[in-house]
Amino acid sequence: MIRAVLRVVQAGPLCSVQDGGRPGFLRFGVPASGAMDRAALALANHSLGNPPGAAAVEVSLGGLTVEVEEGSLSLALAGGGFVAELGTTRHGSWQVITLREGDRLSVRRGPWGSWCGMAFAGRLIAPDWLGSRATHALSGLGGGAVTAGRRLVVEDTRLLPERPIPCPVWARPRGEIAVVIGPQDRFFGPDRIDLLLGTTFHLTDAYDRMGVRLRGPSLAPQSALAIPSEPVLRGSIQVAGDGVPAVLLADHQTTGGYPKIATLVASELDAFAQLRPHAAVGFRAVTPEQAVAMARLRAAALARLLEK
């Protein structure tokens, strides 16, 4: 069996093993988790001939440094505008790179983006939980956090030609995100809806894999927060009693009692996740029908990239 072993020399907070997610368990209180930028994960894996949802390492803004202790392998970096340094050679993310025994690769923040997927030409060995290697950050269940000293074992490794991976325009963060108003917009006066759609908000440092709080005008609901707890989705904008909105992300809780003023369109989630703390963002409303059409267009665009 051909394999490679990489030792983690340095890892920033929230670096973890992720895959396509753990769907179907929300009713049991288990978040789907998975990559923060799912399209980037799919493109990184596809560039290596892996299934789109294969397990990989997701690198946070804190960066990651690995050293090859045994074997050789190719890997792909996709997601964000990160910088990869291999010896004296400097690459950007969106690249297939080959590592050999003794090589040290450092991936760190570049000019844009918050998350970078590192996929391997081979099979990353990591713990499985409920049929997935996606890591739930709070519990640590799944493939697990990637921290200094950990060994990453990749079996059935392959060496591939080094080449760039096309970075689609829609993979970049942007300052305006489409949302569907609701489902609890009845708890908010028209002035609050106007504030949501007519104001620039900023992401705060209260940002992790569960979600991110936004800084801006208060969106406090008009009535008491007494709605029954109900299922919540990735991309929900929920508003607590203090009027502060929060966008729920990959490790979001499965139920909640705060009203949701709007929900990000699914095809916008990857671009939103690539926004950094303190970045400005605005929201524009679309109808549910327009949201479905947007999601279908994005899925078709991703499929065309994968076909290439």
N, C-alpha and C positions, 0 to 999 in steps of 0.2 A: 504494500500500500504506500503510495506517494503522499507525503504530508509535509506541512510546514508548521513551525511553532513560532509565534511572535510574543515577545515579552513587552508588556505595557510599561514604559518608562515613566510617562507622565500622562495624566488624564484630568481634564476639567470636570466640574460638576455636571451631572446629568448625561455624561457619555454612557451609552448602554447598548446592549444587543437588542435589535428590533427586527421585525419582519412585517409582513402585510397586515398583521393585526389578529385579534381573537374575536371574530364576530359571533353572534348568536348567544352570548352569555349575559347580556344586560339584564335580562329578567331574573338572573340569579345574583345580581349585584356585582358582576365582574366587568370592568371596563374593557373595551376592545384594545386599547393601547395601540401599538404599532408605530411606525415612523411618523414623525411630525410632518415631514414632506414626503408624501407617499409616491408622488410621481417621480421624484428624484431617486428614491429607492428602486422603483421599477426600472428606470433607465440605467442605473448603475448595474443592476443585476443583468439586464438584457444585454448590455455591452459585453458581458463575460459569458453569455450563453446560459445563465442561470434562470430559473423560474422568476417571474417578476416579484413575488413575495418572499423570496428566500431570505434567510436570516443574514443580517449584516450588522455592522457597528455604526451607530449614529453618533457623530461628533458634535459637541456643543461649542459655544463661543469660547469656552475655556481651552479648547484645543486637545490634541492627542499626539503622543510620540510613542512609536513602537520600534522594536529592534528584532530582527530575524535571528533567532537562536538556532534554528534547524531548517534546512530545506530552502526551496525557492517557490515563488508563486507570483501570479499577476493579481492585481486588485484594481478596482475602479472607484473613483471619487466623483460624486455628483451631488449637487445641492449647494446653494450659496456660492458666494465668490470667495472661497477660502484659498489659502496659499499652502502648497505642499513642498517641503524641502527634503531632498534626498541627496545626502552628501553636499556637493557644491552645486547641484542642479536644483533649480527652482521651477515648480510647475504651478499652474492654477488647478482648482478643482475642475470637474468635467474632463477627466483624463483617465486613461488606462495606463498603469505603471507596473513595472516588474521589479520585484525585490528578490535579492539573493542573500544567502547566509552572511550575517555580519552587517547587513545594511540597516541604517536607521532612518526612519521616515517620520517627519514632524508635520502635522496638519494644524494650522492655526488660522485665526480669523483673518479675513482679507477685507476688501472694500465694502462688501455687502453680504447680507444673509446671516442667519442664526444657526442653521443646522446643515451638516454635510454627511451624506451617506458613504460609508466605506464598505463596498461589497468585495467578496473574494472569489477568485476563479477556483472553486472547490466547494467543499461543504464545511461550514463553520460548526464546530462541535460546541453545543451549549445546552443547558437544561431546557427541557420541554415542560410546559404547564398547560393543561387543557388543550393540547393539540397545537400549541404555538410557542415560539421562542421569544415573542414580544415581551419586553420587561415592563412590569407595572412598577413605577418608580417608588411609590410609598411602601409597598410590601417587599419589593425586591424579587417577587416571583416571576418566573420566566427565565430568559437567558441571562439576566443579571446585569448589574452595573459593571462598567468597564473602569477599573481603578488601577493605580500604580501597583505593579507586582503581579498582576493577573497574566496568565498565559492563554493566548488565543490559539487554539489548535484547529487547523484547516486540513481536512483529509481530501484525497483524490484531487490534489492540486494540479493546475494546468498553467503553462506559460503561453502567453498571447502577445501579439505585436503591440507595442505601445502606440497609442493614438488618442486624439481628442474625442470627446463625446459631445455632439451638438447640444448646446444649451438653448432650449426654446425660450422665446421672449416671455411667455406667460409663467416661466419658472422664477422670474425675478419678483421681489416685493414691489408693491405699488401703493400709492397713497389713497386710493379710493377702492372700496370693497363693496360688492353688491350684497344686499340683504333682503330677506322677505320679512315684512313686518309681522309681528306676532310670535307665538300664539297667544300671549296674554296682554296684547296691546290695550285691551279694555280697561286695564288697571292704570293706564297712563293717559293724561289729558293730551289734547292735540298739541299743546305747547311743548310737551316733552318729546313727542314724536318729531316735531319740527326741530327741536334742539339736536336730537340724534342725527337727523339727516342734514342739518344745516351748520353743524359745528365741527371744527377739527379737534379730534381727541389725540392724546399721546399715550403710547404704551408706557407702563411704569416698570420699576424694578421688581414689583410683585408678579413675577413671571416664572412659571415652571411648566412641567408637562401637563399639569391639570388645567391650567388656564392663565390668563393675564388680566390684571386690573387696568382700567383705562383712567387717565386723568382728563377732566373736562368739566363742563357744567353738570350740576346735579340733575339726575333723571328720576328722582324719588317718585314712586307711585303714589297715586291719590288716595288709595284705600289701604286698610290695614293688611299686613302680610299674613293672611290667614288662609291662603289657598292650600288644599291638600298637597302633600308631596307627590310628585309625578315623575315619569321618566324624562330625562334630559338628553340632549344630543350634542355631539361635537359641533361647535360653531354657534351654539346658543349664546345670546347676550343676555345674561341675567342681571337683575338690578336688586341689590340689597336695600335695607331700610335707610341706609345713609345716602342713597342716591348714586352710589358708585357702580358703574357697569363693569362686568367682567365677561370676557369671551372664553368659553370652555374649549379645551383642546384635547389631545389624545388620551390622557389619563383621567378625564373628567369623571366626577361621581355619577352614578347611574340614576339617581333620583334627587329631586330638590324641590323646595317649597317657595323659592323666590320667583317672582314673575319674570318671564322672558319677554323683553320688549321687541326683539327681532332675532333672526337666525341667519348666519352667514350662508350664502349659497355654497354648496359642497365643492364646486369647482374653484372657489376662491380660497379655500382653506390652506392649501400649500403656500400660496403667495403671502397670505396673512401670517403664517407661521414663520416665514423668513424675515419679517419685520423685527428689528432690534428694539430693545428697551429705549424709550425716549423718542422713537420714531413717530411721526405724525400720520394719522389715518382719518379718513372721512368715509361716510357710508352713504350709499344711494339705494333707494328702494326699487325692487323689481317685483313683478307678480309671480305667483307660484308657477304659472305656465312658462314665463320667461326664464325662471330659475331652472326648470327641467330642460328647456332648450339649451341653456348655457352648459349644463352638465353634460348633455349629449354631445355638444360640439367639442368640449374639452376631451371627452372620452374618445371621440373619433380622431382628434388631433394626436392624442397619446398613442392610439392604435397605429396611426400612420408612421409615427416615429419608431415604434417597436418593429413594424414591418421592415423598416430600412435596416 
